[in-house]
Amino acid sequence: MIRRAVIAFATFVLLAGPAAALQPPAGQAPAGQEGFVQIDELPKDQQLPAAPLLIAAYAFVWVALMAYLWSIWNRLGTVEAEMRSLEQRKRQRDGS
């Protein structure tokens, strides 16, 4: 019980500590920014186009999904082959 409490506290400190340190104090705007700045008003080196990142994320998900489905299909084929083998052994044993 104590071990779980210590692990939970350590996890909270590790995850919440760095995030809290990065946030500015309440009521203060981040340094160097006075308000909303549209993307086309930013310098080119600070613009990050979303389309390539979005396409890459979707491609990664689809490739991972296809790999997972292929592995299931492959394992299912192995199980079916083993079941056929067991059925043949049972027929041979019952027939003898």
NORVENZI-V135701 format. One record per backbone hydrogen bond with DSSP energy under -1.0 kcal/mol. CO is the residue of the C=O (numbers start at 1). NH is the residue of the N-H. E is the energy in kcal/mol with one decimal. If there is no record, write none. Layout:
co->(CO;CO)
nh->(NH;NH)
e->(E;E)
//
This chain:
co->(1;2;3;4;5;6;7;8;9;10;11;12;13;16;17;18;25;30;38;39;43;50;51;52;53;54;55;56;57;58;59;60;61;62;63;64;65;66;67;68;69;70;71;72;73;74;75;76;77;78;79;80;81;82;83;84;85;86;87;88;89;90;91;92)
nh->(5;6;7;8;9;10;11;12;13;14;15;16;17;20;21;22;28;33;41;42;46;54;55;56;57;58;59;60;61;62;63;64;65;66;67;68;69;70;71;72;73;74;75;76;77;78;79;80;81;82;83;84;85;86;87;88;89;90;91;92;93;94;95;96)
e->(-1.8;-2.5;-2.5;-2.7;-2.5;-2.6;-2.4;-2.3;-2.6;-2.5;-2.5;-3.0;-1.6;-2.3;-1.8;-1.2;-1.7;-1.5;-1.3;-1.0;-1.8;-2.7;-2.7;-2.2;-2.2;-2.4;-2.6;-2.5;-2.3;-2.5;-2.6;-2.6;-2.5;-2.6;-2.4;-2.2;-2.6;-2.5;-2.1;-2.2;-2.5;-2.5;-2.5;-2.5;-2.0;-1.7;-2.3;-2.4;-2.1;-2.2;-2.3;-2.2;-2.1;-2.4;-2.3;-2.2;-2.2;-2.3;-2.4;-2.4;-2.4;-2.8;-2.4;-1.3)
//
